[in-house]
Amino acid sequence: MQQAVKAEINLLPIMLKRLTLTGSTLRARDDAFKVAIAKQLAQQVWPLFNSGHIKPIIDKVFILEEAAQAHDYMESSRHIGKIILKV
């Protein structure tokens, strides 16, 4: 479990790419709230993936043994989309 609530972050890459950084935690929420979120995802989001209306953008796939290269590639910021480790 991660205990730290403080982090140091370089915001320049986020600003240059005009990204949005958000954070949230569900730990403090009750089980009924978490169940409601799961049901809404199942009803509203997953069908969009299943139908193909939403598709993840996969930039590159690495085999698990290439995890170090995948991490280097991610840190280079040359990717657009997801970097996948294939097991």
PDB file of N, CA, C and O in Angstrom, chain B, residues numbered from 101:
ATOM      1  N   MET B 101       0.839  -1.175   0.000  1.00  0.00           N
ATOM      2  CA  MET B 101       0.000   0.000   0.000  1.00  0.00           C
ATOM      3  C   MET B 101       0.884   1.239   0.000  1.00  0.00           C
ATOM      4  O   MET B 101       1.883   1.286   0.719  1.00  0.00           O
ATOM      5  N   GLN B 102       0.543   2.204  -0.768  1.00  0.00           N
ATOM      6  CA  GLN B 102       1.308   3.433  -0.874  1.00  0.00           C
ATOM      7  C   GLN B 102       0.860   4.405   0.210  1.00  0.00           C
ATOM      8  O   GLN B 102      -0.332   4.690   0.330  1.00  0.00           O
ATOM      9  N   GLN B 103       1.795   4.913   0.996  1.00  0.00           N
ATOM     10  CA  GLN B 103       1.468   5.780   2.120  1.00  0.00           C
ATOM     11  C   GLN B 103       1.651   7.258   1.822  1.00  0.00           C
ATOM     12  O   GLN B 103       1.008   8.096   2.456  1.00  0.00           O
ATOM     13  N   ALA B 104       2.512   7.597   0.875  1.00  0.00           N
ATOM     14  CA  ALA B 104       2.844   8.997   0.629  1.00  0.00           C
ATOM     15  C   ALA B 104       1.674   9.764   0.032  1.00  0.00           C
ATOM     16  O   ALA B 104       0.952   9.251  -0.823  1.00  0.00           O
ATOM     17  N   VAL B 105       1.495  10.989   0.489  1.00  0.00           N
ATOM     18  CA  VAL B 105       0.471  11.850  -0.087  1.00  0.00           C
ATOM     19  C   VAL B 105       1.106  13.020  -0.827  1.00  0.00           C
ATOM     20  O   VAL B 105       0.404  13.834  -1.427  1.00  0.00           O
ATOM     21  N   LYS B 106       2.426  13.103  -0.785  1.00  0.00           N
ATOM     22  CA  LYS B 106       3.141  14.164  -1.482  1.00  0.00           C
ATOM     23  C   LYS B 106       3.993  13.551  -2.582  1.00  0.00           C
ATOM     24  O   LYS B 106       4.545  12.461  -2.432  1.00  0.00           O
ATOM     25  N   ALA B 107       4.086  14.271  -3.686  1.00  0.00           N
ATOM     26  CA  ALA B 107       4.911  13.827  -4.798  1.00  0.00           C
ATOM     27  C   ALA B 107       5.479  15.048  -5.501  1.00  0.00           C
ATOM     28  O   ALA B 107       4.875  16.121  -5.512  1.00  0.00           O
ATOM     29  N   GLU B 108       6.643  14.861  -6.081  1.00  0.00           N
ATOM     30  CA  GLU B 108       7.239  15.920  -6.885  1.00  0.00           C
ATOM     31  C   GLU B 108       7.050  15.525  -8.345  1.00  0.00           C
ATOM     32  O   GLU B 108       7.348  14.396  -8.734  1.00  0.00           O
ATOM     33  N   ILE B 109       6.556  16.454  -9.141  1.00  0.00           N
ATOM     34  CA  ILE B 109       6.252  16.152 -10.533  1.00  0.00           C
ATOM     35  C   ILE B 109       6.666  17.313 -11.425  1.00  0.00           C
ATOM     36  O   ILE B 109       6.498  18.482 -11.076  1.00  0.00           O
ATOM     37  N   ASN B 110       7.210  16.963 -12.583  1.00  0.00           N
ATOM     38  CA  ASN B 110       7.563  17.957 -13.588  1.00  0.00           C
ATOM     39  C   ASN B 110       6.313  18.190 -14.437  1.00  0.00           C
ATOM     40  O   ASN B 110       5.912  17.312 -15.201  1.00  0.00           O
ATOM     41  N   LEU B 111       5.709  19.342 -14.311  1.00  0.00           N
ATOM     42  CA  LEU B 111       4.468  19.636 -15.024  1.00  0.00           C
ATOM     43  C   LEU B 111       4.682  20.043 -16.478  1.00  0.00           C
ATOM     44  O   LEU B 111       3.724  20.073 -17.251  1.00  0.00           O
ATOM     45  N   LEU B 112       5.914  20.355 -16.866  1.00  0.00           N
ATOM     46  CA  LEU B 112       6.157  20.830 -18.228  1.00  0.00           C
ATOM     47  C   LEU B 112       5.666  19.847 -19.297  1.00  0.00           C
ATOM     48  O   LEU B 112       4.971  20.275 -20.218  1.00  0.00           O
ATOM     49  N   PRO B 113       5.994  18.549 -19.219  1.00  0.00           N
ATOM     50  CA  PRO B 113       5.479  17.640 -20.258  1.00  0.00           C
ATOM     51  C   PRO B 113       3.953  17.607 -20.301  1.00  0.00           C
ATOM     52  O   PRO B 113       3.369  17.486 -21.378  1.00  0.00           O
ATOM     53  N   ILE B 114       3.311  17.712 -19.160  1.00  0.00           N
ATOM     54  CA  ILE B 114       1.850  17.713 -19.105  1.00  0.00           C
ATOM     55  C   ILE B 114       1.311  18.967 -19.776  1.00  0.00           C
ATOM     56  O   ILE B 114       0.354  18.912 -20.548  1.00  0.00           O
ATOM     57  N   MET B 115       1.935  20.091 -19.472  1.00  0.00           N
ATOM     58  CA  MET B 115       1.497  21.355 -20.061  1.00  0.00           C
ATOM     59  C   MET B 115       1.747  21.389 -21.567  1.00  0.00           C
ATOM     60  O   MET B 115       0.906  21.871 -22.326  1.00  0.00           O
ATOM     61  N   LEU B 116       2.903  20.877 -22.002  1.00  0.00           N
ATOM     62  CA  LEU B 116       3.229  20.912 -23.432  1.00  0.00           C
ATOM     63  C   LEU B 116       2.267  20.064 -24.260  1.00  0.00           C
ATOM     64  O   LEU B 116       1.961  20.400 -25.404  1.00  0.00           O
ATOM     65  N   LYS B 117       1.800  18.978 -23.684  1.00  0.00           N
ATOM     66  CA  LYS B 117       0.855  18.105 -24.389  1.00  0.00           C
ATOM     67  C   LYS B 117      -0.599  18.479 -24.106  1.00  0.00           C
ATOM     68  O   LYS B 117      -1.523  17.818 -24.580  1.00  0.00           O
ATOM     69  N   ARG B 118      -0.790  19.549 -23.327  1.00  0.00           N
ATOM     70  CA  ARG B 118      -2.123  20.022 -22.949  1.00  0.00           C
ATOM     71  C   ARG B 118      -2.970  18.912 -22.329  1.00  0.00           C
ATOM     72  O   ARG B 118      -4.144  18.739 -22.658  1.00  0.00           O
ATOM     73  N   LEU B 119      -2.338  18.168 -21.424  1.00  0.00           N
ATOM     74  CA  LEU B 119      -3.016  17.062 -20.754  1.00  0.00           C
ATOM     75  C   LEU B 119      -3.711  17.563 -19.503  1.00  0.00           C
ATOM     76  O   LEU B 119      -3.464  18.675 -19.035  1.00  0.00           O
ATOM     77  N   THR B 120      -4.574  16.733 -18.978  1.00  0.00           N
ATOM     78  CA  THR B 120      -5.248  17.025 -17.729  1.00  0.00           C
ATOM     79  C   THR B 120      -4.830  15.981 -16.708  1.00  0.00           C
ATOM     80  O   THR B 120      -4.896  14.781 -16.973  1.00  0.00           O
ATOM     81  N   LEU B 121      -4.407  16.435 -15.558  1.00  0.00           N
ATOM     82  CA  LEU B 121      -4.003  15.541 -14.485  1.00  0.00           C
ATOM     83  C   LEU B 121      -5.074  15.591 -13.401  1.00  0.00           C
ATOM     84  O   LEU B 121      -5.382  16.657 -12.868  1.00  0.00           O
ATOM     85  N   THR B 122      -5.638  14.431 -13.082  1.00  0.00           N
ATOM     86  CA  THR B 122      -6.652  14.368 -12.036  1.00  0.00           C
ATOM     87  C   THR B 122      -6.303  13.235 -11.083  1.00  0.00           C
ATOM     88  O   THR B 122      -5.483  12.375 -11.403  1.00  0.00           O
ATOM     89  N   GLY B 123      -6.910  13.240  -9.950  1.00  0.00           N
ATOM     90  CA  GLY B 123      -6.683  12.173  -8.988  1.00  0.00           C
ATOM     91  C   GLY B 123      -7.949  11.885  -8.210  1.00  0.00           C
ATOM     92  O   GLY B 123      -8.813  12.747  -8.048  1.00  0.00           O
ATOM     93  N   SER B 124      -8.039  10.673  -7.739  1.00  0.00           N
ATOM     94  CA  SER B 124      -9.209  10.280  -6.981  1.00  0.00           C
ATOM     95  C   SER B 124      -8.879   9.026  -6.195  1.00  0.00           C
ATOM     96  O   SER B 124      -7.923   8.316  -6.507  1.00  0.00           O
ATOM     97  N   THR B 125      -9.656   8.766  -5.201  1.00  0.00           N
ATOM     98  CA  THR B 125      -9.540   7.515  -4.463  1.00  0.00           C
ATOM     99  C   THR B 125     -10.933   7.054  -4.064  1.00  0.00           C
ATOM    100  O   THR B 125     -11.798   7.859  -3.718  1.00  0.00           O
ATOM    101  N   LEU B 126     -11.127   5.766  -4.119  1.00  0.00           N
ATOM    102  CA  LEU B 126     -12.421   5.212  -3.719  1.00  0.00           C
ATOM    103  C   LEU B 126     -12.352   4.571  -2.342  1.00  0.00           C
ATOM    104  O   LEU B 126     -13.363   4.079  -1.839  1.00  0.00           O
ATOM    105  N   ARG B 127     -11.182   4.567  -1.729  1.00  0.00           N
ATOM    106  CA  ARG B 127     -11.020   3.887  -0.441  1.00  0.00           C
ATOM    107  C   ARG B 127     -11.998   4.386   0.603  1.00  0.00           C
ATOM    108  O   ARG B 127     -12.555   3.596   1.366  1.00  0.00           O
ATOM    109  N   ALA B 128     -12.208   5.677   0.640  1.00  0.00           N
ATOM    110  CA  ALA B 128     -13.073   6.241   1.689  1.00  0.00           C
ATOM    111  C   ALA B 128     -14.562   6.099   1.372  1.00  0.00           C
ATOM    112  O   ALA B 128     -15.404   6.363   2.230  1.00  0.00           O
ATOM    113  N   ARG B 129     -14.887   5.691   0.164  1.00  0.00           N
ATOM    114  CA  ARG B 129     -16.292   5.580  -0.225  1.00  0.00           C
ATOM    115  C   ARG B 129     -16.859   4.250   0.245  1.00  0.00           C
ATOM    116  O   ARG B 129     -16.127   3.270   0.379  1.00  0.00           O
ATOM    117  N   ASP B 130     -18.154   4.216   0.494  1.00  0.00           N
ATOM    118  CA  ASP B 130     -18.778   2.979   0.960  1.00  0.00           C
ATOM    119  C   ASP B 130     -18.970   2.000  -0.198  1.00  0.00           C
ATOM    120  O   ASP B 130     -18.884   2.366  -1.370  1.00  0.00           O
ATOM    121  N   ASP B 131     -19.233   0.744   0.167  1.00  0.00           N
ATOM    122  CA  ASP B 131     -19.363  -0.314  -0.841  1.00  0.00           C
ATOM    123  C   ASP B 131     -20.498  -0.052  -1.812  1.00  0.00           C
ATOM    124  O   ASP B 131     -20.375  -0.386  -2.991  1.00  0.00           O
ATOM    125  N   ALA B 132     -21.589   0.527  -1.366  1.00  0.00           N
ATOM    126  CA  ALA B 132     -22.731   0.805  -2.244  1.00  0.00           C
ATOM    127  C   ALA B 132     -22.327   1.782  -3.356  1.00  0.00           C
ATOM    128  O   ALA B 132     -22.745   1.629  -4.503  1.00  0.00           O
ATOM    129  N   PHE B 133     -21.526   2.768  -3.016  1.00  0.00           N
ATOM    130  CA  PHE B 133     -21.059   3.732  -4.011  1.00  0.00           C
ATOM    131  C   PHE B 133     -20.182   3.031  -5.052  1.00  0.00           C
ATOM    132  O   PHE B 133     -20.318   3.269  -6.252  1.00  0.00           O
ATOM    133  N   LYS B 134     -19.282   2.165  -4.578  1.00  0.00           N
ATOM    134  CA  LYS B 134     -18.385   1.431  -5.485  1.00  0.00           C
ATOM    135  C   LYS B 134     -19.175   0.498  -6.398  1.00  0.00           C
ATOM    136  O   LYS B 134     -18.855   0.363  -7.579  1.00  0.00           O
ATOM    137  N   VAL B 135     -20.203  -0.144  -5.853  1.00  0.00           N
ATOM    138  CA  VAL B 135     -21.053  -1.030  -6.663  1.00  0.00           C
ATOM    139  C   VAL B 135     -21.785  -0.222  -7.734  1.00  0.00           C
ATOM    140  O   VAL B 135     -21.913  -0.671  -8.874  1.00  0.00           O
ATOM    141  N   ALA B 136     -22.262   0.961  -7.372  1.00  0.00           N
ATOM    142  CA  ALA B 136     -22.969   1.814  -8.333  1.00  0.00           C
ATOM    143  C   ALA B 136     -22.043   2.220  -9.477  1.00  0.00           C
ATOM    144  O   ALA B 136     -22.463   2.243 -10.634  1.00  0.00           O
ATOM    145  N   ILE B 137     -20.794   2.539  -9.166  1.00  0.00           N
ATOM    146  CA  ILE B 137     -19.831   2.891 -10.218  1.00  0.00           C
ATOM    147  C   ILE B 137     -19.596   1.690 -11.129  1.00  0.00           C
ATOM    148  O   ILE B 137     -19.589   1.835 -12.351  1.00  0.00           O
ATOM    149  N   ALA B 138     -19.407   0.524 -10.556  1.00  0.00           N
ATOM    150  CA  ALA B 138     -19.176  -0.679 -11.359  1.00  0.00           C
ATOM    151  C   ALA B 138     -20.357  -0.960 -12.281  1.00  0.00           C
ATOM    152  O   ALA B 138     -20.167  -1.331 -13.439  1.00  0.00           O
ATOM    153  N   LYS B 139     -21.572  -0.786 -11.775  1.00  0.00           N
ATOM    154  CA  LYS B 139     -22.764  -1.016 -12.604  1.00  0.00           C
ATOM    155  C   LYS B 139     -22.852  -0.004 -13.744  1.00  0.00           C
ATOM    156  O   LYS B 139     -23.193  -0.362 -14.872  1.00  0.00           O
ATOM    157  N   GLN B 140     -22.546   1.256 -13.450  1.00  0.00           N
ATOM    158  CA  GLN B 140     -22.575   2.284 -14.497  1.00  0.00           C
ATOM    159  C   GLN B 140     -21.526   1.998 -15.577  1.00  0.00           C
ATOM    160  O   GLN B 140     -21.792   2.180 -16.765  1.00  0.00           O
ATOM    161  N   LEU B 141     -20.343   1.556 -15.168  1.00  0.00           N
ATOM    162  CA  LEU B 141     -19.324   1.180 -16.148  1.00  0.00           C
ATOM    163  C   LEU B 141     -19.825   0.042 -17.036  1.00  0.00           C
ATOM    164  O   LEU B 141     -19.698   0.086 -18.260  1.00  0.00           O
ATOM    165  N   ALA B 142     -20.396  -0.977 -16.393  1.00  0.00           N
ATOM    166  CA  ALA B 142     -20.894  -2.132 -17.140  1.00  0.00           C
ATOM    167  C   ALA B 142     -21.991  -1.734 -18.122  1.00  0.00           C
ATOM    168  O   ALA B 142     -22.069  -2.285 -19.220  1.00  0.00           O
ATOM    169  N   GLN B 143     -22.833  -0.786 -17.735  1.00  0.00           N
ATOM    170  CA  GLN B 143     -23.961  -0.393 -18.585  1.00  0.00           C
ATOM    171  C   GLN B 143     -23.588   0.645 -19.644  1.00  0.00           C
ATOM    172  O   GLN B 143     -24.092   0.597 -20.766  1.00  0.00           O
ATOM    173  N   GLN B 144     -22.712   1.576 -19.292  1.00  0.00           N
ATOM    174  CA  GLN B 144     -22.484   2.729 -20.157  1.00  0.00           C
ATOM    175  C   GLN B 144     -21.146   2.737 -20.885  1.00  0.00           C
ATOM    176  O   GLN B 144     -21.057   3.287 -21.982  1.00  0.00           O
ATOM    177  N   VAL B 145     -20.108   2.146 -20.310  1.00  0.00           N
ATOM    178  CA  VAL B 145     -18.768   2.257 -20.898  1.00  0.00           C
ATOM    179  C   VAL B 145     -18.345   0.989 -21.632  1.00  0.00           C
ATOM    180  O   VAL B 145     -17.972   1.042 -22.804  1.00  0.00           O
ATOM    181  N   TRP B 146     -18.404  -0.164 -20.936  1.00  0.00           N
ATOM    182  CA  TRP B 146     -17.932  -1.393 -21.572  1.00  0.00           C
ATOM    183  C   TRP B 146     -18.651  -1.714 -22.882  1.00  0.00           C
ATOM    184  O   TRP B 146     -18.000  -2.208 -23.803  1.00  0.00           O
ATOM    185  N   PRO B 147     -19.951  -1.463 -23.020  1.00  0.00           N
ATOM    186  CA  PRO B 147     -20.590  -1.723 -24.315  1.00  0.00           C
ATOM    187  C   PRO B 147     -19.963  -0.908 -25.461  1.00  0.00           C
ATOM    188  O   PRO B 147     -19.938  -1.367 -26.603  1.00  0.00           O
ATOM    189  N   LEU B 148     -19.467   0.275 -25.165  1.00  0.00           N
ATOM    190  CA  LEU B 148     -18.818   1.090 -26.206  1.00  0.00           C
ATOM    191  C   LEU B 148     -17.523   0.445 -26.676  1.00  0.00           C
ATOM    192  O   LEU B 148     -17.183   0.524 -27.856  1.00  0.00           O
ATOM    193  N   PHE B 149     -16.801  -0.189 -25.768  1.00  0.00           N
ATOM    194  CA  PHE B 149     -15.599  -0.930 -26.161  1.00  0.00           C
ATOM    195  C   PHE B 149     -15.989  -2.177 -26.944  1.00  0.00           C
ATOM    196  O   PHE B 149     -15.403  -2.472 -27.985  1.00  0.00           O
ATOM    197  N   ASN B 150     -16.982  -2.910 -26.438  1.00  0.00           N
ATOM    198  CA  ASN B 150     -17.396  -4.161 -27.079  1.00  0.00           C
ATOM    199  C   ASN B 150     -17.923  -3.940 -28.489  1.00  0.00           C
ATOM    200  O   ASN B 150     -17.730  -4.784 -29.364  1.00  0.00           O
ATOM    201  N   SER B 151     -18.592  -2.805 -28.715  1.00  0.00           N
ATOM    202  CA  SER B 151     -19.152  -2.525 -30.040  1.00  0.00           C
ATOM    203  C   SER B 151     -18.128  -1.912 -30.991  1.00  0.00           C
ATOM    204  O   SER B 151     -18.377  -1.803 -32.192  1.00  0.00           O
ATOM    205  N   GLY B 152     -16.993  -1.517 -30.461  1.00  0.00           N
ATOM    206  CA  GLY B 152     -15.977  -0.895 -31.305  1.00  0.00           C
ATOM    207  C   GLY B 152     -16.112   0.613 -31.430  1.00  0.00           C
ATOM    208  O   GLY B 152     -15.332   1.236 -32.150  1.00  0.00           O
ATOM    209  N   HIS B 153     -17.079   1.216 -30.747  1.00  0.00           N
ATOM    210  CA  HIS B 153     -17.229   2.673 -30.795  1.00  0.00           C
ATOM    211  C   HIS B 153     -16.051   3.369 -30.117  1.00  0.00           C
ATOM    212  O   HIS B 153     -15.668   4.472 -30.508  1.00  0.00           O
ATOM    213  N   ILE B 154     -15.484   2.728 -29.108  1.00  0.00           N
ATOM    214  CA  ILE B 154     -14.280   3.228 -28.453  1.00  0.00           C
ATOM    215  C   ILE B 154     -13.206   2.167 -28.624  1.00  0.00           C
ATOM    216  O   ILE B 154     -13.416   1.003 -28.284  1.00  0.00           O
ATOM    217  N   LYS B 155     -12.071   2.563 -29.144  1.00  0.00           N
ATOM    218  CA  LYS B 155     -10.955   1.637 -29.320  1.00  0.00           C
ATOM    219  C   LYS B 155      -9.706   2.256 -28.696  1.00  0.00           C
ATOM    220  O   LYS B 155      -9.381   3.416 -28.950  1.00  0.00           O
ATOM    221  N   PRO B 156      -9.014   1.470 -27.880  1.00  0.00           N
ATOM    222  CA  PRO B 156      -7.766   1.997 -27.342  1.00  0.00           C
ATOM    223  C   PRO B 156      -6.741   2.127 -28.470  1.00  0.00           C
ATOM    224  O   PRO B 156      -6.694   1.302 -29.382  1.00  0.00           O
ATOM    225  N   ILE B 157      -5.941   3.153 -28.392  1.00  0.00           N
ATOM    226  CA  ILE B 157      -4.878   3.338 -29.372  1.00  0.00           C
ATOM    227  C   ILE B 157      -3.648   2.621 -28.843  1.00  0.00           C
ATOM    228  O   ILE B 157      -3.096   3.004 -27.811  1.00  0.00           O
ATOM    229  N   ILE B 158      -3.219   1.585 -29.542  1.00  0.00           N
ATOM    230  CA  ILE B 158      -2.053   0.810 -29.127  1.00  0.00           C
ATOM    231  C   ILE B 158      -0.879   1.238 -29.998  1.00  0.00           C
ATOM    232  O   ILE B 158      -0.888   1.039 -31.213  1.00  0.00           O
ATOM    233  N   ASP B 159       0.122   1.823 -29.370  1.00  0.00           N
ATOM    234  CA  ASP B 159       1.295   2.308 -30.082  1.00  0.00           C
ATOM    235  C   ASP B 159       2.258   1.166 -30.391  1.00  0.00           C
ATOM    236  O   ASP B 159       2.697   1.007 -31.530  1.00  0.00           O
ATOM    237  N   LYS B 160       2.582   0.376 -29.376  1.00  0.00           N
ATOM    238  CA  LYS B 160       3.596  -0.660 -29.567  1.00  0.00           C
ATOM    239  C   LYS B 160       3.375  -1.776 -28.558  1.00  0.00           C
ATOM    240  O   LYS B 160       2.937  -1.530 -27.434  1.00  0.00           O
ATOM    241  N   VAL B 161       3.682  -3.012 -28.967  1.00  0.00           N
ATOM    242  CA  VAL B 161       3.567  -4.176 -28.100  1.00  0.00           C
ATOM    243  C   VAL B 161       4.964  -4.749 -27.881  1.00  0.00           C
ATOM    244  O   VAL B 161       5.704  -4.990 -28.834  1.00  0.00           O
ATOM    245  N   PHE B 162       5.313  -4.964 -26.619  1.00  0.00           N
ATOM    246  CA  PHE B 162       6.582  -5.578 -26.244  1.00  0.00           C
ATOM    247  C   PHE B 162       6.279  -6.895 -25.550  1.00  0.00           C
ATOM    248  O   PHE B 162       5.260  -7.019 -24.871  1.00  0.00           O
ATOM    249  N   ILE B 163       7.160  -7.887 -25.714  1.00  0.00           N
ATOM    250  CA  ILE B 163       7.019  -9.098 -24.923  1.00  0.00           C
ATOM    251  C   ILE B 163       7.539  -8.795 -23.525  1.00  0.00           C
ATOM    252  O   ILE B 163       8.323  -7.866 -23.332  1.00  0.00           O
ATOM    253  N   LEU B 164       7.101  -9.579 -22.559  1.00  0.00           N
ATOM    254  CA  LEU B 164       7.423  -9.310 -21.160  1.00  0.00           C
ATOM    255  C   LEU B 164       8.931  -9.199 -20.934  1.00  0.00           C
ATOM    256  O   LEU B 164       9.383  -8.387 -20.128  1.00  0.00           O
ATOM    257  N   GLU B 165       9.696 -10.006 -21.637  1.00  0.00           N
ATOM    258  CA  GLU B 165      11.157  -9.964 -21.475  1.00  0.00           C
ATOM    259  C   GLU B 165      11.750  -8.630 -21.942  1.00  0.00           C
ATOM    260  O   GLU B 165      12.896  -8.320 -21.618  1.00  0.00           O
ATOM    261  N   GLU B 166      10.996  -7.854 -22.685  1.00  0.00           N
ATOM    262  CA  GLU B 166      11.449  -6.541 -23.165  1.00  0.00           C
ATOM    263  C   GLU B 166      10.889  -5.399 -22.319  1.00  0.00           C
ATOM    264  O   GLU B 166      10.794  -4.262 -22.783  1.00  0.00           O
ATOM    265  N   ALA B 167      10.521  -5.707 -21.079  1.00  0.00           N
ATOM    266  CA  ALA B 167       9.904  -4.697 -20.217  1.00  0.00           C
ATOM    267  C   ALA B 167      10.794  -3.481 -20.034  1.00  0.00           C
ATOM    268  O   ALA B 167      10.294  -2.357 -19.994  1.00  0.00           O
ATOM    269  N   ALA B 168      12.105  -3.679 -19.921  1.00  0.00           N
ATOM    270  CA  ALA B 168      13.019  -2.541 -19.752  1.00  0.00           C
ATOM    271  C   ALA B 168      12.990  -1.642 -20.980  1.00  0.00           C
ATOM    272  O   ALA B 168      12.978  -0.418 -20.851  1.00  0.00           O
ATOM    273  N   GLN B 169      12.977  -2.243 -22.181  1.00  0.00           N
ATOM    274  CA  GLN B 169      12.893  -1.442 -23.410  1.00  0.00           C
ATOM    275  C   GLN B 169      11.549  -0.719 -23.492  1.00  0.00           C
ATOM    276  O   GLN B 169      11.482   0.423 -23.945  1.00  0.00           O
ATOM    277  N   ALA B 170      10.493  -1.377 -23.058  1.00  0.00           N
ATOM    278  CA  ALA B 170       9.169  -0.746 -23.066  1.00  0.00           C
ATOM    279  C   ALA B 170       9.163   0.462 -22.139  1.00  0.00           C
ATOM    280  O   ALA B 170       8.590   1.501 -22.465  1.00  0.00           O
ATOM    281  N   HIS B 171       9.796   0.321 -21.000  1.00  0.00           N
ATOM    282  CA  HIS B 171       9.850   1.430 -20.053  1.00  0.00           C
ATOM    283  C   HIS B 171      10.667   2.578 -20.633  1.00  0.00           C
ATOM    284  O   HIS B 171      10.280   3.741 -20.515  1.00  0.00           O
ATOM    285  N   ASP B 172      11.794   2.257 -21.257  1.00  0.00           N
ATOM    286  CA  ASP B 172      12.604   3.301 -21.911  1.00  0.00           C
ATOM    287  C   ASP B 172      11.788   4.013 -22.987  1.00  0.00           C
ATOM    288  O   ASP B 172      11.837   5.238 -23.106  1.00  0.00           O
ATOM    289  N   TYR B 173      11.044   3.244 -23.761  1.00  0.00           N
ATOM    290  CA  TYR B 173      10.219   3.820 -24.828  1.00  0.00           C
ATOM    291  C   TYR B 173       9.167   4.753 -24.237  1.00  0.00           C
ATOM    292  O   TYR B 173       8.917   5.835 -24.768  1.00  0.00           O
ATOM    293  N   MET B 174       8.554   4.329 -23.136  1.00  0.00           N
ATOM    294  CA  MET B 174       7.548   5.166 -22.479  1.00  0.00           C
ATOM    295  C   MET B 174       8.179   6.470 -21.986  1.00  0.00           C
ATOM    296  O   MET B 174       7.610   7.546 -22.166  1.00  0.00           O
ATOM    297  N   GLU B 175       9.351   6.367 -21.367  1.00  0.00           N
ATOM    298  CA  GLU B 175      10.014   7.563 -20.843  1.00  0.00           C
ATOM    299  C   GLU B 175      10.472   8.505 -21.952  1.00  0.00           C
ATOM    300  O   GLU B 175      10.656   9.698 -21.707  1.00  0.00           O
ATOM    301  N   SER B 176      10.659   7.991 -23.164  1.00  0.00           N
ATOM    302  CA  SER B 176      11.112   8.832 -24.275  1.00  0.00           C
ATOM    303  C   SER B 176      10.016   9.761 -24.787  1.00  0.00           C
ATOM    304  O   SER B 176      10.299  10.720 -25.505  1.00  0.00           O
ATOM    305  N   SER B 177       8.772   9.482 -24.425  1.00  0.00           N
ATOM    306  CA  SER B 177       7.607  10.261 -24.873  1.00  0.00           C
ATOM    307  C   SER B 177       7.443  10.250 -26.395  1.00  0.00           C
ATOM    308  O   SER B 177       6.879  11.187 -26.959  1.00  0.00           O
ATOM    309  N   ARG B 178       7.922   9.214 -27.054  1.00  0.00           N
ATOM    310  CA  ARG B 178       7.751   9.092 -28.511  1.00  0.00           C
ATOM    311  C   ARG B 178       6.448   8.378 -28.867  1.00  0.00           C
ATOM    312  O   ARG B 178       6.082   8.312 -30.041  1.00  0.00           O
ATOM    313  N   HIS B 179       5.762   7.856 -27.890  1.00  0.00           N
ATOM    314  CA  HIS B 179       4.565   7.059 -28.167  1.00  0.00           C
ATOM    315  C   HIS B 179       3.314   7.923 -28.205  1.00  0.00           C
ATOM    316  O   HIS B 179       3.234   8.989 -27.596  1.00  0.00           O
ATOM    317  N   ILE B 180       2.354   7.415 -28.943  1.00  0.00           N
ATOM    318  CA  ILE B 180       1.011   7.987 -28.957  1.00  0.00           C
ATOM    319  C   ILE B 180       0.082   6.798 -28.754  1.00  0.00           C
ATOM    320  O   ILE B 180      -0.114   5.991 -29.662  1.00  0.00           O
ATOM    321  N   GLY B 181      -0.474   6.699 -27.586  1.00  0.00           N
ATOM    322  CA  GLY B 181      -1.333   5.565 -27.272  1.00  0.00           C
ATOM    323  C   GLY B 181      -0.692   4.668 -26.237  1.00  0.00           C
ATOM    324  O   GLY B 181       0.250   5.059 -25.549  1.00  0.00           O
ATOM    325  N   LYS B 182      -1.209   3.474 -26.138  1.00  0.00           N
ATOM    326  CA  LYS B 182      -0.811   2.545 -25.091  1.00  0.00           C
ATOM    327  C   LYS B 182       0.408   1.729 -25.499  1.00  0.00           C
ATOM    328  O   LYS B 182       0.601   1.404 -26.670  1.00  0.00           O
ATOM    329  N   ILE B 183       1.216   1.411 -24.509  1.00  0.00           N
ATOM    330  CA  ILE B 183       2.347   0.523 -24.680  1.00  0.00           C
ATOM    331  C   ILE B 183       1.954  -0.758 -23.946  1.00  0.00           C
ATOM    332  O   ILE B 183       1.650  -0.725 -22.753  1.00  0.00           O
ATOM    333  N   ILE B 184       1.961  -1.865 -24.646  1.00  0.00           N
ATOM    334  CA  ILE B 184       1.469  -3.138 -24.106  1.00  0.00           C
ATOM    335  C   ILE B 184       2.624  -4.065 -23.825  1.00  0.00           C
ATOM    336  O   ILE B 184       3.549  -4.188 -24.629  1.00  0.00           O
ATOM    337  N   LEU B 185       2.567  -4.732 -22.654  1.00  0.00           N
ATOM    338  CA  LEU B 185       3.484  -5.827 -22.354  1.00  0.00           C
ATOM    339  C   LEU B 185       2.720  -7.125 -22.555  1.00  0.00           C
ATOM    340  O   LEU B 185       1.714  -7.371 -21.890  1.00  0.00           O
ATOM    341  N   LYS B 186       3.202  -7.956 -23.477  1.00  0.00           N
ATOM    342  CA  LYS B 186       2.530  -9.224 -23.784  1.00  0.00           C
ATOM    343  C   LYS B 186       3.152 -10.330 -22.939  1.00  0.00           C
ATOM    344  O   LYS B 186       4.365 -10.542 -22.943  1.00  0.00           O
ATOM    345  N   VAL B 187       2.277 -11.028 -22.213  1.00  0.00           N
ATOM    346  CA  VAL B 187       2.743 -12.119 -21.348  1.00  0.00           C
ATOM    347  C   VAL B 187       2.558 -13.432 -22.068  1.00  0.00           C
ATOM    348  O   VAL B 187       2.885 -14.487 -21.523  1.00  0.00           O
TER     349      VAL B 187
END
